[in-house]
Amino acid sequence: MKKAELFITKAWQNQSAWLTALAPLSALYGVVGRVRKSLYDNDKLAKYHAPIPVMVVGNITVGGSGKTPLIIALVKYLQSKGVAVGVISRGYGREGSEPALVHADSTPSEVGDEPCLIVGETGVPMAVGANRGQVIDLLIKNYPNLQLIISDDGLQHHALHRDVEWIVVDGVRGFGNGKLFPQGFLREPIDRLDGATVIYHDARAERYADDALLMHLAPSTPAPLLGGEKILPPQKVYGVSGIGYPARFFNTLTDLGFDVVEKPFGDHHDFALDELTDLADLPIIITSKDAVKIRELAKRTPHAIFDNVWILPVQAVLSQSVYQEMDRVLGKLGV
């Protein structure tokens, strides 16, 4: 798949004219999506109702919007307030679909790369699986004192009742040509944002109202994949990414002073050793999400190349209004 994914992602970014040929498929996609949502909204299809409040954090676009770093920041904030929060996710890219708990030693093949990252950063109780109702049941069975569940994505998973929805919008990437998948990268029409709680991912705060809900990603100094105190000064490097919107990662490296040779792979890419050894002539910088899988690769196939791999950590910086909105949500839900 990966070459095809990269091809169409680049076409979306460039708003290529040939995408108009996909308009009939987009129309069909839109009709199917509207019908499914209507069936659930009108109780023609049953929804799962969790025994505790559920908050969905998702997006209406294909590819990265900064949703996972936002969830990590929200979980840390809730933990600091003493809220017993849990997280669920589909666990994209894992082997199998049955519900499973995520542990500190879980692997990406078992639970997915983003769940490994979330639990590694926060230690939050978390479970994954295709059936969100079964996932919540498993999570609550093992953590009966939970007060709130955050669903990592699942905005379009209408079988799950949610008490709160937050939609993350990439203010830099925007909505491309404004078309539904596959002609564009919209999962749902833009009017889905009407009346929703929207978190804008954009460092250019001056473009928004003073009370807008804003976030941006702040990078740290690249750190060695295998640990240690080595420092990587700005220089020519390979930027290697298997994320939904690699341009943001490459631009961040450039802003930090690196001369970047871009090596994008498909989202959730399973890296092979030769894909890295082919890049041995320059330092390799990867994302925290990709580091989850590449560390596992290093354990399975030890090689000198991993001493030349660096992680660029990023942290979501949230505006005060986001925290205020989170506090308002807690009050509304009685948490």
C-alpha positions in Angstrom: 0.0 0.0 0.0 2.6 2.5 1.1 3.6 3.9 -2.3 -0.1 4.5 -3.1 -0.7 6.2 0.2 2.2 8.5 -0.2 1.1 9.2 -3.8 -2.4 10.3 -2.9 -1.2 12.1 0.2 1.1 14.3 -2.0 -1.8 14.8 -4.4 -4.0 16.0 -1.5 -1.3 18.4 -0.4 -0.8 19.8 -3.9 -4.6 19.8 -4.6 -3.8 18.0 -7.9 -6.4 18.5 -10.7 -6.6 14.7 -11.4 -8.4 14.2 -8.1 -11.6 15.4 -9.7 -11.8 11.9 -11.3 -12.4 10.5 -7.8 -15.5 12.7 -7.3 -18.0 9.8 -7.8 -16.3 7.8 -5.1 -16.3 10.7 -2.8 -20.0 11.2 -3.4 -20.7 7.5 -2.5 -18.5 7.8 0.6 -20.4 10.8 1.7 -23.8 9.1 1.2 -22.8 6.0 3.1 -21.4 8.1 6.0 -24.5 10.2 6.3 -26.8 7.2 6.2 -24.8 5.3 8.8 -24.8 8.4 11.1 -28.5 8.9 10.6 -29.3 5.3 11.5 -27.5 5.6 14.8 -28.8 9.1 15.5 -32.4 7.9 15.0 -32.0 4.7 17.0 -32.3 2.4 14.0 -29.0 0.9 15.0 -28.1 0.4 18.7 -25.4 2.5 20.4 -23.3 1.3 23.3 -23.7 3.5 26.4 -20.9 3.3 28.9 -21.6 3.4 32.6 -19.2 6.4 33.0 -18.8 9.5 30.8 -17.0 9.2 27.4 -15.1 12.0 25.7 -14.1 11.5 22.1 -11.1 13.4 20.8 -11.0 13.0 17.0 -10.8 14.8 13.7 -12.6 15.0 10.4 -9.5 14.6 8.2 -7.3 11.7 7.2 -3.8 11.8 8.6 -2.2 13.5 11.5 -3.7 16.5 13.2 -1.9 16.4 16.6 -4.6 14.4 18.3 -2.4 12.0 20.2 -0.1 14.7 21.7 -3.3 16.5 22.8 -4.6 13.4 24.5 -1.3 12.9 26.3 -1.5 16.5 27.5 -5.1 16.2 28.6 -4.4 12.9 30.5 -1.5 14.4 32.4 -3.7 17.4 33.3 -6.5 15.2 34.5 -4.1 13.0 36.5 -2.7 16.1 38.2 -6.3 17.0 39.3 -6.8 13.5 40.7 -9.3 12.5 38.0 -9.3 8.7 37.4 -9.1 8.8 33.6 -8.8 5.9 31.2 -8.2 5.8 27.4 -9.5 3.6 24.6 -8.4 3.3 21.0 -8.9 1.0 18.1 -5.2 0.2 18.1 -4.6 0.8 14.4 -1.9 -1.5 12.9 -2.1 -4.2 15.7 -2.4 -7.9 15.0 -6.0 -9.0 15.7 -9.0 -6.9 16.7 -10.1 -8.5 20.0 -10.1 -6.2 23.1 -6.8 -6.0 25.0 -5.3 -4.0 27.8 -2.2 -1.8 27.1 0.7 -2.3 29.5 4.1 -0.6 29.8 5.7 -3.6 28.1 3.1 -4.0 25.3 4.4 -4.0 21.8 3.1 -2.1 18.7 2.1 -5.4 17.1 0.0 -6.3 20.2 -1.8 -2.9 20.7 -0.7 -0.4 18.1 2.0 2.3 18.1 0.0 5.2 19.4 -1.4 3.3 22.4 2.2 2.3 23.3 3.2 6.0 23.1 0.3 7.2 25.2 0.8 4.6 28.0 4.6 5.1 27.9 4.1 8.9 28.4 1.4 8.8 31.0 0.9 5.3 32.5 -2.8 5.8 32.0 -5.2 2.7 32.1 -5.8 1.9 28.5 -7.4 -0.7 26.3 -7.7 -1.2 22.5 -9.9 -3.1 20.1 -12.3 -2.8 17.2 -15.5 -3.0 19.2 -15.3 0.1 21.5 -18.1 -1.2 23.8 -16.2 -4.4 24.5 -13.0 -2.3 25.0 -14.7 -0.1 27.6 -16.2 -3.1 29.4 -12.7 -4.7 29.6 -11.2 -1.4 30.8 -13.8 -0.8 33.5 -13.6 -4.5 34.6 -9.9 -4.1 35.3 -10.1 -0.5 36.6 -13.5 -0.2 38.3 -12.8 3.2 39.8 -12.5 5.1 36.5 -14.4 8.4 36.4 -13.9 9.3 32.7 -12.9 7.6 29.5 -11.2 9.4 26.6 -11.5 7.8 23.2 -8.5 8.3 21.0 -10.3 8.9 17.7 -13.6 7.2 17.1 -15.4 10.4 16.0 -16.9 8.5 13.1 -17.5 5.4 15.3 -21.2 6.1 15.7 -21.9 2.9 17.5 -20.3 4.5 20.6 -22.4 7.0 22.5 -20.3 9.9 23.6 -21.0 12.6 26.2 -18.4 15.1 24.8 -16.8 15.5 21.4 -13.6 17.5 20.7 -12.5 17.9 17.1 -8.9 18.7 16.4 -8.3 20.9 13.3 -4.9 21.5 11.8 -4.9 25.2 11.2 -1.9 25.0 9.0 -2.9 22.1 6.8 -6.5 23.3 6.7 -9.0 21.2 4.7 -7.1 21.0 1.4 -9.6 21.1 -1.5 -12.5 20.7 0.9 -13.6 17.4 -0.6 -14.5 14.1 1.0 -12.2 11.1 0.8 -10.8 9.9 -1.6 -11.0 13.1 -3.7 -9.8 15.0 -0.6 -8.7 14.1 2.9 -12.0 14.9 4.7 -13.7 12.1 6.6 -16.8 14.2 7.1 -18.0 17.5 5.6 -16.6 20.7 7.0 -20.1 21.6 8.4 -19.5 18.8 10.9 -17.7 21.4 12.9 -20.8 23.5 13.4 -21.6 23.6 17.1 -18.7 21.3 18.0 -15.8 22.0 20.4 -12.9 22.6 18.0 -9.3 22.6 19.1 -7.1 24.4 16.5 -3.6 23.1 16.1 -1.7 26.2 15.1 1.2 28.1 16.7 0.0 31.3 15.0 -2.2 32.4 17.9 -2.6 35.9 16.4 -4.9 34.4 13.7 -7.5 33.4 16.3 -9.8 35.1 18.8 -8.5 35.6 22.3 -10.7 32.8 23.7 -10.0 30.3 20.9 -9.0 26.7 21.9 -5.5 26.4 20.7 -2.6 23.9 20.8 0.8 23.6 19.1 3.7 21.1 19.3 6.9 22.3 21.0 10.0 20.2 20.0 12.8 19.3 22.3 16.4 18.5 21.6 16.8 15.3 19.5 17.6 12.4 21.8 19.5 9.1 21.0 17.1 6.3 20.3 19.1 3.9 22.5 19.6 6.4 25.3 22.6 8.4 26.5 23.6 12.0 26.6 24.9 12.5 23.1 24.0 15.8 21.4 23.2 16.2 17.8 23.9 19.7 16.5 22.1 21.1 13.5 23.5 19.4 10.3 22.4 17.5 7.3 20.2 14.6 8.4 17.6 12.1 7.1 14.1 12.9 8.4 12.3 9.6 8.5 8.6 9.5 9.3 5.7 7.1 9.3 3.1 9.5 10.4 -0.1 10.9 8.7 1.3 14.4 7.9 5.1 14.1 7.6 5.5 17.7 6.3 4.9 19.1 9.8 7.8 16.9 11.1 10.1 17.9 8.3 9.3 21.6 8.7 10.0 21.4 12.4 13.4 19.9 11.8 14.2 22.7 9.3 13.1 25.3 11.8 15.5 23.8 14.3 18.3 24.3 11.8 18.7 20.9 10.3 19.3 20.4 6.5 16.6 17.7 6.0 16.7 14.9 3.4 13.0 13.9 3.5 12.2 10.2 3.8 8.4 9.8 4.3 6.7 6.5 4.7 3.1 5.6 5.1 1.2 6.3 8.3 1.9 3.6 11.0 4.6 2.1 8.8 6.3 -1.1 10.0 10.0 -0.3 9.4 12.4 -2.9 8.2 16.1 -2.9 9.0 17.3 -2.3 5.4 15.2 0.8 5.2 17.4 2.3 7.9 20.8 0.7 6.9 20.3 2.3 3.5 20.6 5.7 5.2 23.8 5.0 7.1 25.7 8.0 5.7 23.8 10.7 7.7 22.2 10.9 11.2 18.6 9.7 11.1 15.9 11.6 13.0 12.5 10.0 13.7 9.3 10.9 15.5 8.3 9.6 19.0 5.5 7.6 17.4 7.9 5.9 15.0 10.4 5.3 17.8 7.9 2.9 19.5 8.3 0.5 16.5 11.9 1.2 15.7 13.0 0.4 19.3 11.2 -3.0 19.0 13.1 -3.5 15.7 16.4 -2.7 17.5 15.6 -5.4 20.1 14.8 -8.0 17.5 17.6 -7.2 15.1 20.5 -5.5 16.9 22.6 -3.4 14.5 25.0 -0.5 14.6 22.6 1.7 12.6 20.5 2.2 15.7 23.3 4.2 17.3 22.8 6.7 14.5 19.0 7.1 15.1 17.6 10.1 17.1 14.2 10.9 18.3 12.6 14.4 18.1 10.3 14.6 21.2 7.4 17.0 21.0 5.0 18.2 23.6 1.5 19.7 23.1 1.3 23.2 24.4 -2.3 24.1 25.2 -3.8 27.5 25.6 -5.3 28.4 29.0 -8.7 28.3 27.3 -8.3 24.6 26.6 -7.7 23.8 30.2 -10.7 26.0 31.2 -12.9 24.1 28.7 -11.7 20.8 30.2 -12.6 22.1 33.6 -16.0 23.1 32.3 -16.5 19.6 30.8 -15.7 18.0 34.2 -18.2 20.2 35.9 -20.9 19.4 33.3 -20.2 15.7 33.6 -20.1 15.8 37.4 -16.6 14.4 37.5 
